[in-house]
Structure formats: C-alpha cells, structure tokens
Amino acid sequence: MQSKLFHLMAGQRMTIRDLVKKTGVSSATIQKARDKRIEHCRMGSLKKIAEALGVKVQDLFEEEDVSRDEEDEGGDLFNKS
C-alpha cells in the first residue's frame, strides 16, 4: 500500500504540526501514515486525518498489487495493534 498523505499535505501546504493540531493525532502516527507503515495505522486515526484534509480515507493511499505473501497472510490491510 502506497501512502498519498505526503502529497495531499504538500498540496494544501500543511505541515505535520498543522495536522497534529487539526486532528489530535500524534506526530508519530502522522509520520507513519506518510509512508508504507500507513497500513499499521488505526482506522480512527486515518479518518481524522482524512477529515482534516477534506478527503475520504481511501484517498490517503493507493493499493499496490497484492503479493502472494500478503494473500497467504489473509491480506489484512489494517492491523489493529
């Protein structure tokens, strides 16, 4: 899964600090959501980020082709850990 958060934030000239203030989500979570670790973010955090940017949650990322390893693991895109 490829995060589009960096580009969405840049398009709105929004910094991590700005997004922290708008969402209440930690900067560590936002940094995680800006890269491949987005799939480890909680859905609630992603919803807050999406709302702050005026987009849908699914607009925060683009899915890559599911590899065979992910299929074997059940293809879980969002871990709740």
C-alpha positions, -999 to +999 in steps of 0.1 A: +000+000+000+014+034-010+006+064+011-005+096-007-006+116+026+027+134+019+014+147-015-020+156+000-004+176+027+020+193+003-009+203-019-025+221+010+008+234+023+001+216+056+029+206+079+029+177+103+025+202+131-006+217+114-021+182+110-014+173+146-033+205+157-062+198+134-066+161+143-052+155+178-034+126+162+003+122+173+031+133+151+045+097+152+012+084+138+011+110+111+047+102+101+038+065+100+008+074+078+031+092+053+049+061+043+043+023+038+035+020+075+001+035+068-013+000+068-005-002+105-025+029+114-058+026+132-088+034+111-099+061+136-067+080+131-069+077+093-105+091+095-094+121+115-065+128+091-088+124+060-114+148+076-088+174+083-076+173+047-112+172+033-107+138+016-120+103+020-100+077+039-094+058+007-079+089-009-050+087+016-034+057-001-034+037-033-033+000-031-005-019-048-009-053-063-014-078-035+017-100-033+014-137-028+028-134+007+000-110+017-026-133+002-011-161+023-014-139+054-051-132+047-044-098+030-052-078+062-046-042+052-052-026+086-037-041+117-054-032+150-023-034+171 
